[in-house]
Amino acid sequence: MRIDLPFSAVEPFVRECLGCGCPASVFDDIESDIKVLSGIRYQRLLAGQRLLVYLLRDVTPEQLICLQQAGLAERDTAGYNRLRIVLVGEPDGALYRQLREQFEQNASGDEKVHLHFVSSKTLAGYLIKKGKLQ
């Protein structure tokens, strides 16, 4: 299953699954594209020129650092408010801890960058609800 969210699923996914409290107007302007950075394929979502989301699966701790640094640079350069990196899948306990620790070390107290783990089943629910299972 591909992980690319269609436009119609972005707002419900971000609000319900990621817990974003952005005003509804933020979702009037959504950009979505597929990017590849150092071999990492991810969906880049931008809502309202303020919320930046990177959505991907199967990442190593080193790849996460690379993506996190790129996301922070993009967020800061463009003046976006938040960066949310969403990893789809169920990493085993050791990998989960390693990814979380790497992320936290590189976030250095930045309260406007978040890491989310979302199960494939949960993501599929957003794709199915919108009739866009891919």
Disulfide bonds with the S-S distance in Angstrom:
none
